Amino acid sequence: VEVVGVNGGGGGGEQRLLQLFHEYEQRETREAIVVKDLDLLDMILQAQEYETQTYNDNDGGVGVGQKGIDLEEFFQGTPPSRFQDAKLREVAEEVHRQRGEDMARRRRLAVVVEGDGD
């Protein structure tokens, strides 16, 4: 990572910024752990919201030919075990649980809808 012109350059700001970035990536401090976990949580919350939005925008897939978007890879890549902060891990577990329920409900609905078309 190359940082140019931080704090007018030459004032040591570049080194401090790189130090903070490394601290964040390595989760070296309590603050870095929380910030990194919040970043991960933000990612799965956005993925969940996008899945819900595209599903609802497509009328749940009924009569549209689309059933929304499936962002499973975001959830597989961000399991609750990746969270180091216990409280944020609990939130991530709840997001995963709710998503699992949503996906199961959508699959049941898709089977019912497909069955009505025969």
Beta strands, then each sheet from edge to edge (+ up, - down):
end
